[in-house]
Amino acid sequence: MRYSLLAVAVSCTLVLTACNKSTDTTEPAADTSSSAAATTETTSTATSSTASAATSGFKSAENIAMNITGAGASFPQPIYAKWSADYNAATGGQVNYQSIGSSGGIKQIQSKTVDFGASDAPMTPEELEESGLIQFPTVIGGVVPIVNIDGVEPGALKLDGETLANIYLGKISKWNDPAIKAMNPDLTLPDAAITTVFRSDGSGTTFNFTDYLAKVSPDWNDTVGVDKTVKWPTSATGAGGKGNEGVSSYVNRMKNSIGYVEYAYAKQNNMSHTALKNAAGNFVQPSAETFAAAGDIDWSKQEGFYKVITNSETAQAWPIAAATFILVHKQPENPQQVAGVLNFFDWAYTQGDDDAMALDYVPFSDTAVALFKAKWNDVKGSDGQPVYKPAQ
């Protein structure tokens, strides 16, 4: 089932679950994203060596591995967990995905210890070429600030990018700081010290969070910068958590703390997220619609599908939206394993949109998916032929 990203951003303004499916195969190339969602747990599924026919009209390819392994980003872990369970039920295929952070996923695929890596920080075309990899995006989601302040409901606290940066820089150290109060005149904010929570591991979520802060705060750009791991300012009182799971856990336990996680983690843990002021000057809430607004780009113009979509100037865009990516080797040592990976994501692109949207991820349009799948032809065996041939 495929959805048009633009339809998600516009038609879903009324009722997200009532969105119409995209059936127009002639949609313009610029309409290249869509909506999706996820669940929580780490994914574990495992199976046999020969593909079987899937339900709901999807048929697995032949001569592929049905027991595959992957590792990397915690940002998409909820949707990969849900997809893996459904894929297992439909095909018998098993996917074992370890949520270890984007840096770990890149390292493991480079060292060939997993069949696929996953990262929210896209690799540059040069990095892909050096490592002999291709990458393709699977869904779009959003990084959201989360807070633990008594009496502050989800979405009630408003922040802009400069203020968020100054909190993590330690320039703003109390919740009743005048800069925060000016944006929140109707909230009663405590005269309490702010504890910042950040990722302790190499993280694509951190990459997108710091990329956004660097775009809106020259001070952040000059002193901290952008990366999957950064040297967090010691002027701010803070604590590091491993994975989106660890950050969520810390913020849940620590009063007057602030952290940043993928939106599915905030919803699943009933945490209070903030509203953010975007580049167009509008305060927006995280949702599939606002993530879709940020991701409505022409992926055919992005070399190696390298694109960071933070701080979009689109009127309703969530400012810390992010695509998440899969990495596989172009010349795999075990072609059947990588064919199994591509079969799984072929199934996910075809059957997984409803699951994605239920978790507030954004799937991609038919146009974008066709572009991503065409790139799979670059993954070849020793005979020079593509390792994955979709079932007809």
Secondary structure, DSSP 8 states (H G I E B T S, - for coil): ----HHHHHHGGGT-GGG------TT--TT----EE----S-B-----SS--B-STT-B--SS--SEEEEEE-STTHHHHHHHHHHHHHHH--EEEEEE--HHHHHHHHHTTSSSEEEESS---HHHHHHHTEEEEEEEEEEEEEEEE-TT--TTTSEE-HHHHHHHHHTS--BTT-HHHHHH-TTS---S-B-EEEEESS--HHHHHHHHHHHHH-HHHHHHT--SSS----TTS-EEEESHHHHHHHHHHHSTTEEEEEEHHHHHHTT-EE-EEE-TTS-EE--SHHHHHHHH-S-GGGSGGG----TT--STT--TTEEEEEEEEESS-SSHHHHHHHHHHHHHHHHH-HHHHHHTTEE---HHHHHHHHHHGGG-B-TTSSBS-----
